[in-house]
Each structure stands twice: as structure tokens, then as C-alpha cells.
Amino acid sequence: MLSKRYVTPVLASLLIAPLAAGCGASKVSLGQGASPSVVMALPVQTSPNWFFPVLASSGYTDVNTQMYYLMYMPLIYINKQDQVDYPKSLAQSIQSNASGTRYVIHLNPQWHWSNGRSVTGQDVVFTWDIMKAASGNGTLPWTYGGAGGGGVPSDWMRVWSPNSHTVIVTLAHPANQSWFIHNGLAQLNPVPESQWNRYPNNMTEELSWIKSIANDPTAKAYGVVDGPYRFSAFAPNQSWTLVPNAHYDGHRSAIKRLIFQYETSSASEFAALKEGTVQVGYLPPSMWASRGELTRDHFWPGFLWGFNMMRLDENPTAANGLGPVFSQQYVRAALEMGINQRAIINGIYHGQGVVEDGPVPSKPPTPYYDPAISQPPYPYDPAAGMKLLESHGWHLVDGVMTRHGVKLAFPLIYASGSQAITNTVQLVQRDWANEGVRISLVAEPFDNLVATDHGNPNKWDAAYWGAGWTYQPDFYPTGGELFATDSAANAGGYSNPVMNQLIQRSYAPGTSAQTRQALFAYEAFAVKNVPYFWFPWIASLNETATTLKGVTSTFNPIEDLYTPNEWTVK
């Protein structure tokens, strides 16, 4: 979510939050005996701010997903092989017709809410109604961040529940069944209608009420859950605590308190790992040389299912008149030639990354990556980038490329708190200067950055948060949520009719070979069209206390979520 989400690498992570962080005020050691506590480091200057499991576009982040995932079961859980894992899903089975227009979902009667009531089809329908309403046009209290992905909302013709444990979804057009299950149905994390349907006859009031308590997990409506944990307490900008749901119908937690801790600096987060007061965190790249000091921890790097990028504001009203400029493919290609991915990987991230020039990564390996496009079409070459600009009428004026009075000079907002991210944007600043592109660097906390680039398009030009995007819940990587015109997560306003057509074709039903060919055609176009700037995909540098078992083995890089109810304390 920014699966399109802004990702949170700390949670091993919808946009992705930065890799470095530092500890807040609270210090909790790993408990022993009957009631251990586990402290997890949040990304630097990042807080969960939307707990309702239908995320607003301004809160479409991995941090928020991790929070609600612990409280609410998914309709569809996707495993490490990018396949539906029914034992971990509310759905027991899904049947579809040959054209992919009708889906019959049978719910597993095993699952109950913490008040003892069964999870029903009507709970699923109600949650869909919220998603649909928040995906509409016009003035809304908030907009659903997943709108535009998985056919939401326009392709979903009808959703209804003929009985308590069945849901039927019909689509307006034939669809690739794998795509719709992965990217459509997997967006649903149902909530109990009995707790949340406060304004049954006024959806606008309902959305306003949800917004009013979205960042208040102590509100009464959050008291009934079906996931492994329930919310307990929080101290703003310090910590958020969850405790086990005693009525959970799955694998129950041996951890009695799960504490997500606010972080302020990479140095203090590193110190907390060293002291043992944080048990699940990460190694800041700037502390790489000191990693041997973390004698209490197990280090395990890994690649998430996603890609890294810098987002551009291609809206007509972008700041400094640059929206129409950034919407030109040749401009994006020229600036892509000024991004030295090898230097970023080797000089800043100590070799823990891979060069990527498209939306589907080579790591982790999946059948969705097309090796035929492994060679970058716009390799690092600032001189060639400058020549490309000059061939379209740009020329240097006082050291800045200028055309028709418009200068390639603009601010770049980037996520604060990480030395690695700061070093990356400083390197880009120097290399772009060699092309005649002048940028000023503006550091903002990750939460503010997300709010800015999803806010008024005339307030920014480019944004980089250092960790990109992970594919959840858009597990089938067709790009509809990010690159389709007017999709909710397409905050930069990128729009291309060929891209739209290729994305739509990737949704169509067909044989395995046909659907793979359609996906590869979309990938090839995205690589060459450069909707946003491609950056290297960096491994998450995870650290886990040696006294905590199961973190590595149970982590799912496809879902990009931790499952602490499956961990044990030695």
C-alpha cells in the first residue's frame, strides 16, 4: 500500500520508510519467563497514524499496515511464494468462472471476533462498502489509498453475501483471475460491522467518523478484533503497545507485550540494539563498520518485494512550472542518466543492493521479473544526459539548463534522519549539477513527506524517501495503483495512454503464457518510459535479538510484514 505503499524497512518492510532510525525515550528489556515483552524499532521520525484497515492515501504506509495487520485478519493472505495461503486467510476457498467475472468466496467458520461472534460475509461486504465509498469522486472526507488497484472501485460490479459464510463478487469485465485475487480481493481486511457501522444511511458521515478516530486506536470501535493482538496503549511520539487477543483462533502469541518504539536517530537506535533494549530493529548503513559491536543480535539482510524510486510532480500545477517539463519522457530519461546507482550501492550501502531500472525487482526472485530487460536503457552518463536535454532546446544559463524561461532548478524533499538517504540525495545533487540541473535539498520527517506529496501538487516538485514501494496488497505487480492515470497512489500525476493500455491488458484473462507476456510488455514500457526515477533496490539490514526465535524464519518478504505471534523468547 503506497502497495503500493510507502515502505517501512524497519518492519523489514506501502511507501517504504527509510532504513535508519534511532530510539525514543522508552527503554524496555526483553523479559524472561511467563510474560516477555518485545520492543520493535519504528523507522526514523515515523509514527503509525491510521489504524483503520482501509487506509487513506495520506496514510498508505507499511507502518500503518503492520499495525492493523496485527489486529485484523486478511481475507486473503499471500505466502512467500506469492500464492494464497488459506490457513492464514479468512477465506477457506475461492471459486471463479472461466472468464474471471464471478468469484465465490467461502469463509472459514474457524474465525471469530474477540466478542465471540463469527466473522461473517456481511462484515466483508460492509468493509467493501467503505472502500468503495472512499474511492469515489468528488469531495470526500478522505480517499482510499488503494483506489485504482485491483479494479477498485469501477470494475467491481456487485458484492453481496447470500449467507453468513459466503461472499460473491462480480466484475464488469473479464479478468485475469490471479491478478484479481492478488490485487483485488487481497485488499480486504474486514472489520466487524456491528462496531463500525455508525451511520448506515449516510456514508459521508461514516467516512468522517472513521477519519476522526483513525489515529485513536484506544477508541471503542477498535476493541473488537479477530487478529492475534489488540491495542493496549500509546504515548505520542514514544511508543505504541499491543497485547495478545486472548480469543484469537489462530496461533496465539507467547509475547505478552509488543511495543513499537518511536525513533529519532540512527545512533540511538544502534545504541539500543547494543544495550538490548530494542530486540527487533536494523543496522543503519552509516553504522556498518560498527556492526560487530551488536553481539546480542543476529544480522540478516534481505530483499523485500518492491522497488525504489524518486517521485516527480508531473501535475500541471507543480511548483516552479515544472509539471509540464517532468511529464516529458526525454527529460526523465536525461535525469535518470545522472543517477549513479553503482556508487549508491557500493559507496553508501556497502554493496547491499542491486541496480534496478524498472518496477519489478530482480531480487527477491519471482516469476514476474523479465530478465530480457536486465540492461539499463539509460545507464549512468551525465554527459549523455546533458546532450539529450540540449537536443531538445535546453541550454545553460548561469549554470542551469533553461528553455523558454523555465529552469531545471527545484527543491527535492527527502526523508530526514538517515545519513544514508542524505548521502544519496547529496550524490544525486552533485551529479545532476553536471547536467545543468540544480536542486536544493529539503529534509522532512517521513510522515510529513507523505502528506506533502499527497497534498497540494503546487507545493512540491520531487520527493525521495529512500525505500520506495512494496507490492502489498498489489501482489501481482501490474502497476495499476502507482502508474495508472488518476490512481490514488499516483501522487505525482504521471499519465500515459500507452501505459494505461498495457496495465489494462495485464488485467485480462488468458493462459499462463499470455498473462506473463502481457505483464512483461508493461514492464518493458515502464523501464523505457521512466514514469518516475529508478533507484537501486537496497536490502533491508535487519537485526534481531538472539534470544528471540522465529523472526527470520517466519518473515514474509512478499507481504512485508512481521508475525510476532509466531515468535518465541528463549
C-alpha positions as CSV (number, residue, x, y, z in Angstrom):
1,M,0.0,0.0,0.0
2,L,1.9,3.1,-1.1
3,S,1.5,-1.4,-2.4
4,K,1.5,0.4,-3.3
5,R,2.7,1.8,-0.2
6,Y,5.5,3.9,1.2
7,V,7.5,1.1,2.8
8,T,8.9,0.8,6.2
9,P,12.1,-1.2,6.1
10,V,12.4,-1.2,9.9
11,L,9.4,-3.5,9.9
12,A,11.6,-5.3,7.5
13,S,9.1,-3.6,5.3
14,L,3.2,0.9,1.5
15,L,5.5,3.8,0.7
16,I,8.6,2.5,2.3
17,A,10.1,4.4,5.2
18,P,13.8,5.0,5.5
19,L,16.3,2.4,6.7
20,A,17.8,4.3,9.5
21,A,16.3,5.2,12.8
22,G,17.0,6.0,16.4
23,C,15.4,5.3,19.7
24,G,12.8,7.3,21.6
25,A,12.5,7.8,25.3
26,S,11.3,4.4,26.5
27,K,13.6,1.6,27.3
28,V,12.3,-2.0,27.7
29,S,14.4,-5.0,28.1
30,L,13.4,-8.4,26.7
31,G,11.5,-10.1,29.5
32,Q,12.1,-13.6,30.8
33,G,9.7,-16.2,32.0
34,A,5.9,-16.1,31.7
35,S,5.3,-12.6,30.2
36,P,8.1,-11.3,28.0
37,S,7.9,-8.0,26.2
38,V,9.4,-7.3,22.8
39,V,10.4,-3.9,21.5
40,M,10.5,-3.2,17.8
41,A,12.1,-0.1,16.3
42,L,9.9,2.1,14.1
43,P,11.6,3.9,11.1
44,V,13.2,7.2,12.0
45,Q,10.7,10.1,12.8
46,T,7.8,7.9,11.7
47,S,4.7,7.2,13.6
48,P,1.6,5.0,12.9
49,N,-1.2,7.4,12.2
50,W,-4.1,5.4,10.6
51,F,-5.2,2.2,12.4
52,F,-8.4,1.6,10.5
53,P,-7.7,-1.2,7.9
54,V,-8.9,0.8,4.9
55,L,-6.0,3.2,4.6
56,A,-6.4,6.8,3.4
57,S,-4.0,7.8,0.7
58,S,-2.2,10.1,3.1
59,G,-1.6,7.1,5.4
60,Y,-0.9,4.4,2.8
61,T,2.3,3.2,4.5
62,D,3.8,0.0,5.7
63,V,3.9,1.1,9.3
64,N,0.1,1.6,9.3
65,T,-0.4,-1.8,7.5
66,Q,1.8,-3.6,10.1
67,M,-0.4,-2.1,12.9
68,Y,-3.8,-3.1,11.5
69,Y,-2.5,-6.5,10.3
70,L,-1.8,-7.5,13.9
71,M,-5.4,-6.6,14.8
72,Y,-7.5,-7.7,11.8
73,M,-7.3,-10.9,9.7
74,P,-6.9,-10.6,5.9
75,L,-9.5,-12.0,3.7
76,I,-6.6,-13.3,1.6
77,Y,-3.0,-13.9,2.9
78,I,-0.2,-14.2,0.4
79,N,2.7,-16.5,1.3
80,K,6.4,-16.3,0.5
81,Q,5.8,-18.0,-2.9
82,D,3.2,-15.2,-3.8
83,Q,0.4,-17.7,-3.5
84,V,-2.8,-17.7,-1.4
85,D,-2.2,-19.3,2.0
86,Y,-5.7,-20.3,3.0
87,P,-4.9,-21.4,6.6
88,K,-3.9,-17.8,7.3
89,S,-6.8,-16.3,5.5
90,L,-10.4,-15.7,6.4
91,A,-11.3,-17.2,3.1
92,Q,-11.4,-21.0,3.0
93,S,-11.7,-21.2,-0.8
94,I,-12.4,-19.1,-3.8
95,Q,-14.1,-20.3,-6.9
96,S,-14.1,-18.3,-10.1
97,N,-15.7,-18.8,-13.5
98,A,-13.7,-19.2,-16.8
99,S,-14.0,-15.5,-17.8
100,G,-12.9,-14.2,-14.3
101,T,-16.1,-12.2,-13.8
102,R,-17.5,-14.0,-10.8
103,Y,-15.8,-15.1,-7.6
104,V,-17.5,-17.1,-4.8
105,I,-15.6,-16.7,-1.5
106,H,-16.3,-19.3,1.2
107,L,-15.2,-18.0,4.7
108,N,-13.7,-20.4,7.1
109,P,-16.1,-20.8,10.1
110,Q,-13.0,-21.1,12.3
111,W,-12.6,-17.4,12.7
112,H,-14.4,-15.3,15.3
113,W,-14.3,-11.7,16.6
114,S,-12.9,-11.3,20.1
115,N,-16.5,-10.8,21.4
116,G,-17.3,-14.3,20.3
117,R,-19.3,-13.5,17.2
118,S,-18.4,-15.2,13.9
119,V,-16.7,-13.3,11.2
120,T,-19.4,-13.1,8.5
121,G,-19.8,-12.3,4.9
122,Q,-21.7,-9.2,5.9
123,D,-18.5,-7.9,7.6
124,V,-16.7,-8.3,4.3
125,V,-19.5,-6.6,2.4
126,F,-19.5,-3.7,4.9
127,T,-15.8,-3.2,4.6
128,W,-16.1,-3.2,0.8
129,D,-18.7,-0.5,1.1
130,I,-16.3,1.6,3.0
131,M,-13.5,1.0,0.4
132,K,-15.9,1.8,-2.5
133,A,-17.2,5.0,-0.9
134,A,-13.7,6.3,-0.1
135,S,-12.7,5.5,-3.7
136,G,-15.3,7.7,-5.3
137,N,-15.1,11.1,-7.0
138,G,-16.0,14.5,-5.6
139,T,-15.2,15.9,-2.2
140,L,-14.7,13.2,0.4
141,P,-13.6,13.2,4.0
142,W,-10.7,11.0,2.9
143,T,-9.7,9.0,-0.1
144,Y,-8.8,5.3,-0.1
145,G,-5.1,4.8,-0.9
146,G,-5.7,1.6,-2.9
147,A,-8.2,3.1,-5.3
148,G,-7.2,2.3,-8.9
149,G,-5.6,-1.1,-8.0
150,G,-7.3,-4.4,-8.3
151,G,-10.2,-2.8,-10.2
152,V,-11.3,-0.8,-7.2
153,P,-13.9,0.6,-7.5
154,S,-15.1,0.7,-11.1
155,D,-14.5,-2.9,-12.1
156,W,-16.4,-4.3,-9.1
157,M,-20.0,-4.5,-10.2
158,R,-21.6,-6.2,-7.2
159,V,-20.5,-7.5,-3.8
160,W,-23.0,-9.4,-1.7
161,S,-23.4,-12.1,1.0
162,P,-26.1,-14.8,0.3
163,N,-25.4,-16.4,3.7
164,S,-23.2,-15.8,6.7
165,H,-20.1,-17.5,5.3
166,T,-20.2,-16.8,1.6
167,V,-19.4,-13.6,-0.3
168,I,-19.9,-13.2,-4.1
169,V,-18.1,-10.6,-6.2
170,T,-19.0,-10.0,-9.8
171,L,-16.9,-7.8,-12.1
172,A,-17.9,-5.6,-15.0
173,H,-15.3,-7.1,-17.4
174,P,-13.4,-10.4,-17.8
175,A,-10.3,-10.5,-15.6
176,N,-7.1,-12.4,-15.1
177,Q,-8.1,-14.5,-12.0
178,S,-4.7,-14.4,-10.4
179,W,-4.5,-10.7,-10.8
180,F,-7.9,-10.1,-9.2
181,I,-7.4,-12.4,-6.3
182,H,-3.9,-11.0,-5.6
183,N,-4.7,-7.3,-6.2
184,G,-8.4,-7.0,-5.7
185,L,-9.7,-9.5,-3.0
186,A,-6.4,-9.3,-1.1
187,Q,-7.1,-5.6,-0.3
188,L,-9.9,-6.6,2.1
189,N,-9.1,-6.8,5.8
190,P,-12.7,-6.9,7.2
191,V,-13.8,-5.1,10.3
192,P,-16.9,-6.0,12.4
193,E,-19.9,-4.2,11.0
194,S,-21.5,-4.3,14.5
195,Q,-18.7,-2.0,15.8
196,W,-18.2,0.3,12.8
197,N,-21.5,0.8,11.0
198,R,-22.3,4.0,12.9
199,Y,-24.1,5.9,10.1
200,P,-25.8,3.2,8.0
201,N,-27.8,5.8,6.0
202,N,-25.1,8.4,5.4
203,M,-21.7,7.2,4.1
204,T,-20.2,10.7,4.1
205,E,-20.9,10.9,7.9
206,E,-19.5,7.4,8.2
207,L,-16.2,8.3,6.5
208,S,-15.9,11.5,8.6
209,W,-16.4,9.5,11.8
210,I,-13.8,6.9,10.7
211,K,-11.4,9.7,10.0
212,S,-12.0,11.2,13.4
213,I,-10.8,8.1,15.2
214,A,-8.4,6.7,12.6
215,N,-5.4,7.7,14.7
216,D,-7.0,6.9,18.0
217,P,-6.6,3.1,18.5
218,T,-8.0,3.4,22.0
219,A,-11.4,4.3,20.6
220,K,-14.2,1.8,21.5
221,A,-14.6,0.6,17.9
222,Y,-11.1,-0.9,17.9
223,G,-12.0,-3.1,20.9
224,V,-13.3,-6.0,18.8
225,V,-10.7,-7.7,16.7
226,D,-10.0,-11.1,15.1
227,G,-6.3,-10.9,14.7
228,P,-3.5,-12.1,17.1
229,Y,-3.3,-8.8,19.0
230,R,-5.4,-6.0,20.3
231,F,-4.3,-2.4,21.0
232,S,-3.4,-1.6,24.6
233,A,-1.8,1.9,25.0
234,F,0.3,4.6,23.4
235,A,2.3,7.6,24.2
236,P,2.5,10.0,21.2
237,N,6.0,10.1,19.7
238,Q,7.2,7.5,22.1
239,S,5.6,4.0,21.8
240,W,2.5,2.0,20.8
241,T,1.8,-1.2,22.7
242,L,-0.3,-4.2,21.7
243,V,-1.2,-7.2,23.8
244,P,-2.4,-10.7,22.7
245,N,-6.0,-11.2,21.7
246,A,-7.0,-14.0,24.2
247,H,-9.7,-15.1,21.8
248,Y,-7.6,-15.4,18.7
249,D,-8.5,-18.6,16.7
250,G,-5.0,-19.0,15.2
251,H,-1.5,-19.4,16.6
252,R,-1.6,-17.4,19.9
253,S,1.3,-15.1,20.9
254,A,3.8,-16.1,23.5
255,I,4.8,-12.5,23.7
256,K,2.7,-10.6,26.3
257,R,3.6,-7.1,25.2
258,L,4.6,-5.9,21.8
259,I,6.0,-2.4,21.8
260,F,6.6,-0.3,18.7
261,Q,9.1,2.4,19.7
262,Y,9.5,5.8,18.1
263,E,13.0,6.5,16.8
264,T,14.8,9.8,16.5
265,S,18.3,9.0,15.3
266,S,20.3,6.1,13.9
267,A,22.9,6.4,16.6
268,S,20.5,6.0,19.5
269,E,18.7,3.1,17.7
270,F,22.1,1.4,17.3
271,A,22.9,2.0,20.9
272,A,19.6,0.4,22.0
273,L,20.3,-2.7,19.9
274,K,23.7,-2.8,21.5
275,E,22.2,-2.5,25.0
276,G,19.4,-5.0,24.3
277,T,16.6,-2.5,24.9
278,V,15.4,-3.0,21.3
279,Q,15.0,-6.5,20.1
280,V,13.8,-6.1,16.6
281,G,15.5,-3.3,14.6
282,Y,18.0,-2.8,11.8
283,L,21.6,-1.8,11.2
284,P,21.8,1.8,9.9
285,P,24.1,1.8,6.8
286,S,26.1,4.6,8.4
287,M,27.0,2.2,11.3
288,W,28.1,-0.6,9.0
289,A,31.7,-0.6,10.3
290,S,30.4,-1.0,13.9
291,R,28.1,-3.9,13.2
292,G,30.5,-6.2,15.1
293,E,29.5,-4.4,18.3
294,L,26.0,-5.9,18.2
295,T,26.9,-9.1,19.9
296,R,23.4,-9.6,21.3
297,D,21.9,-9.7,17.8
298,H,21.5,-11.8,14.7
299,F,22.1,-9.9,11.4
300,W,20.1,-10.9,8.4
301,P,19.9,-8.8,5.2
302,G,17.1,-9.5,2.8
303,F,15.2,-8.0,-0.2
304,L,11.6,-7.1,0.0
305,W,9.1,-7.5,-2.8
306,G,9.2,-4.0,-4.3
307,F,11.4,-1.3,-5.9
308,N,13.0,2.1,-5.2
309,M,12.2,5.3,-6.9
310,M,12.2,9.1,-6.6
311,R,8.8,10.6,-7.3
312,L,8.2,13.6,-9.6
313,D,5.4,16.0,-9.6
314,E,4.1,15.8,-13.1
315,N,0.8,17.6,-12.4
316,P,0.2,20.7,-14.5
317,T,0.2,22.9,-11.3
318,A,3.5,21.5,-10.0
319,A,5.8,24.1,-8.3
320,N,8.1,26.2,-10.4
321,G,6.1,25.4,-13.6
322,L,7.9,22.1,-13.9
323,G,4.9,19.8,-14.2
324,P,4.7,20.0,-18.0
325,V,8.5,19.6,-18.1
326,F,8.6,16.5,-15.9
327,S,5.8,15.0,-18.0
328,Q,8.2,14.8,-20.9
329,Q,9.8,11.4,-21.2
330,Y,13.1,12.7,-22.6
331,V,13.6,14.9,-19.5
332,R,13.1,12.0,-17.2
333,A,15.4,9.8,-19.2
334,A,18.1,12.6,-19.2
335,L,17.9,12.9,-15.4
336,E,17.9,9.1,-15.0
337,M,21.4,9.2,-16.6
338,G,22.5,11.4,-13.8
339,I,21.8,8.7,-11.1
340,N,24.9,6.7,-10.2
341,Q,23.3,3.5,-8.9
342,R,26.6,1.6,-8.6
343,A,28.0,4.4,-6.4
344,I,24.9,4.5,-4.2
345,I,25.1,0.7,-3.7
346,N,28.8,0.4,-3.1
347,G,29.7,3.8,-1.6
348,I,26.7,4.2,0.7
349,Y,25.1,0.8,1.2
350,H,28.2,-1.3,1.3
351,G,27.3,-3.5,-1.6
352,Q,23.9,-4.4,-0.1
353,G,21.8,-3.7,-3.2
354,V,21.1,-4.3,-6.8
355,V,20.8,-2.0,-9.8
356,E,17.2,-1.7,-10.9
357,D,15.6,0.2,-13.8
358,G,12.0,-0.9,-13.6
359,P,9.1,-1.6,-11.4
360,V,9.7,-5.4,-10.9
361,P,12.9,-6.2,-9.0
362,S,15.4,-9.0,-9.8
363,K,15.6,-9.7,-6.1
364,P,13.8,-11.5,-4.4
365,P,13.5,-13.9,-7.4
366,T,9.9,-14.2,-8.7
367,P,8.3,-15.4,-12.0
368,Y,7.2,-11.8,-12.6
369,Y,10.7,-10.4,-13.4
370,D,11.6,-10.4,-17.1
371,P,15.4,-11.0,-17.5
372,A,15.2,-9.7,-21.0
373,I,15.2,-6.1,-19.6
374,S,18.0,-6.5,-17.2
375,Q,20.2,-4.0,-19.1
376,P,19.5,-0.4,-18.1
377,P,18.3,1.7,-21.1
378,Y,19.7,4.9,-19.5
379,P,22.9,3.9,-17.7
380,Y,24.8,6.5,-15.7
381,D,26.3,9.1,-18.1
382,P,25.7,12.7,-17.1
383,A,27.3,14.0,-20.3
384,A,24.9,12.0,-22.4
385,G,22.0,13.2,-20.3
386,M,23.1,16.8,-20.9
387,K,23.3,16.2,-24.6
388,L,19.8,14.8,-24.6
389,L,18.5,17.9,-23.0
390,E,20.4,20.1,-25.4
391,S,19.0,18.2,-28.4
392,H,15.5,19.4,-27.2
393,G,16.4,23.0,-27.0
394,W,17.7,23.3,-23.4
395,H,20.8,25.4,-22.9
396,L,22.9,26.6,-19.9
397,V,22.1,30.0,-18.4
398,D,24.2,30.7,-15.3
399,G,25.0,27.0,-15.0
400,V,21.3,25.9,-15.1
401,M,19.5,24.3,-18.1
402,T,16.9,26.7,-19.3
403,R,14.2,26.5,-22.0
404,H,11.5,29.1,-22.8
405,G,12.3,30.8,-19.5
406,V,11.8,27.6,-17.4
407,K,14.8,26.5,-15.4
408,L,15.6,22.9,-14.3
409,A,16.0,24.1,-10.8
410,F,13.8,22.8,-8.0
411,P,13.7,21.6,-4.4
412,L,13.9,17.9,-3.6
413,I,12.2,16.9,-0.4
414,Y,13.7,13.8,1.3
415,A,13.2,11.8,4.4
416,S,15.2,13.1,7.3
417,G,17.0,11.2,10.0
418,S,19.0,8.8,7.8
419,Q,22.6,9.6,6.9
420,A,22.4,7.1,4.0
421,I,19.5,8.9,2.5
422,T,21.2,12.2,3.0
423,N,24.3,10.9,1.3
424,T,22.3,9.6,-1.6
425,V,20.5,12.8,-2.4
426,Q,23.8,14.8,-2.0
427,L,25.4,12.5,-4.6
428,V,22.4,13.0,-6.9
429,Q,22.7,16.7,-6.4
430,R,26.3,16.7,-7.5
431,D,25.8,14.5,-10.5
432,W,22.7,16.4,-11.7
433,A,24.7,19.6,-11.4
434,N,27.0,18.1,-14.1
435,E,23.9,18.0,-16.4
436,G,23.0,21.6,-15.6
437,V,20.2,20.6,-13.1
438,R,20.2,22.4,-9.8
439,I,18.4,21.0,-6.8
440,S,18.1,22.3,-3.3
441,L,17.7,19.7,-0.6
442,V,14.9,19.9,1.9
443,A,14.7,17.3,4.7
444,E,11.3,16.4,6.2
445,P,10.2,13.7,8.5
446,F,8.8,10.7,6.6
447,D,5.2,11.4,7.7
448,N,5.4,15.0,6.5
449,L,6.9,14.0,3.2
450,V,4.0,11.6,2.5
451,A,1.5,14.3,3.5
452,T,3.2,16.8,1.2
453,D,3.4,14.7,-1.9
454,H,-0.2,13.5,-1.5
455,G,-1.3,17.0,-0.7
456,N,-1.5,20.1,-2.9
457,P,0.6,19.4,-6.1
458,N,1.7,23.0,-6.3
459,K,3.7,22.6,-3.1
460,W,6.5,20.3,-4.3
461,D,8.5,19.1,-7.3
462,A,10.3,15.9,-6.4
463,A,10.3,13.6,-3.3
464,Y,12.7,10.8,-2.2
465,W,12.1,8.7,1.0
466,G,14.9,6.2,0.3
467,A,12.9,2.9,0.4
468,G,10.4,3.1,-2.4
469,W,7.4,0.9,-2.8
470,T,6.5,-2.7,-1.8
471,Y,3.9,-4.8,-3.5
472,Q,1.2,-5.3,-1.0
473,P,-1.6,-5.5,-1.4
474,D,-0.9,-5.3,-5.1
475,F,0.9,-8.6,-5.0
476,Y,0.5,-9.1,-8.8
477,P,2.9,-6.3,-10.0
478,T,0.9,-4.7,-12.8
479,G,1.4,-1.1,-11.7
480,G,-2.2,0.0,-11.7
481,E,-2.0,1.6,-8.3
482,L,1.1,3.6,-9.0
483,F,1.1,4.4,-12.7
484,A,-2.5,4.3,-14.0
485,T,-3.9,7.8,-14.6
486,D,-5.7,9.2,-11.6
487,S,-5.0,6.1,-9.3
488,A,-4.9,7.1,-5.7
489,A,-1.2,6.3,-5.1
490,N,-0.2,8.1,-8.2
491,A,0.5,11.3,-6.3
492,G,2.9,12.7,-9.0
493,G,0.1,12.7,-11.6
494,Y,2.0,10.6,-14.1
495,S,-0.3,9.9,-17.1
496,N,0.4,8.0,-20.3
497,P,-2.2,6.4,-22.6
498,V,0.1,3.6,-23.7
499,M,0.9,2.8,-20.0
500,N,-2.8,2.7,-19.2
501,Q,-3.5,0.4,-22.1
502,L,-0.7,-2.0,-21.1
503,I,-1.8,-2.1,-17.5
504,Q,-5.3,-2.9,-18.6
505,R,-4.1,-5.7,-20.8
506,S,-2.2,-7.2,-17.9
507,Y,-5.6,-7.5,-16.1
508,A,-7.1,-9.6,-18.9
509,P,-7.7,-13.4,-18.6
510,G,-5.6,-15.8,-20.6
511,T,-3.2,-18.7,-20.5
512,S,-0.2,-18.5,-18.2
513,A,2.0,-17.6,-21.2
514,Q,-0.4,-14.9,-22.4
515,T,-0.7,-13.3,-19.0
516,R,3.1,-13.4,-18.5
517,Q,3.6,-11.8,-21.9
518,A,1.1,-9.0,-21.1
519,L,2.9,-8.3,-17.8
520,F,6.4,-8.3,-19.5
521,A,5.1,-5.9,-22.1
522,Y,4.1,-3.5,-19.3
523,E,7.4,-3.9,-17.6
524,A,9.4,-3.2,-20.8
525,F,7.4,0.0,-21.4
526,A,7.8,1.2,-17.8
527,V,11.6,0.7,-18.0
528,K,12.0,2.9,-21.1
529,N,9.3,5.4,-20.2
530,V,10.7,6.2,-16.7
531,P,7.4,7.3,-15.1
532,Y,9.5,8.2,-12.0
533,F,13.2,7.9,-11.4
534,W,14.6,4.4,-10.8
535,F,17.0,3.9,-7.9
536,P,18.8,0.8,-6.7
537,W,16.9,-1.7,-4.7
538,I,18.5,-1.9,-1.3
539,A,18.5,-4.9,1.1
540,S,16.9,-4.3,4.5
541,L,19.7,-4.7,7.1
542,N,17.8,-6.5,9.9
543,E,18.9,-7.1,13.4
544,T,17.1,-9.4,15.8
545,A,18.0,-10.3,19.4
546,T,19.5,-13.8,19.7
547,T,17.0,-14.6,22.5
548,L,14.1,-14.1,20.1
549,K,13.4,-17.1,17.9
550,G,11.3,-17.3,14.7
551,V,11.7,-13.8,13.4
552,T,13.8,-14.7,10.4
553,S,12.1,-18.0,9.5
554,T,8.5,-16.5,9.7
555,F,9.2,-13.2,7.9
556,N,7.4,-13.0,4.6
557,P,9.2,-10.6,2.1
558,I,6.1,-10.7,-0.2
559,E,3.6,-9.5,2.5
560,D,6.5,-7.4,4.0
561,L,5.0,-8.0,7.5
562,Y,6.2,-9.4,10.8
563,T,4.1,-12.1,12.5
564,P,5.2,-11.8,16.2
565,N,2.5,-14.3,17.3
566,E,4.8,-17.0,15.8
567,W,7.9,-15.9,17.7
568,T,9.2,-17.3,20.9
569,V,11.5,-16.0,23.6
570,K,14.3,-18.3,24.7
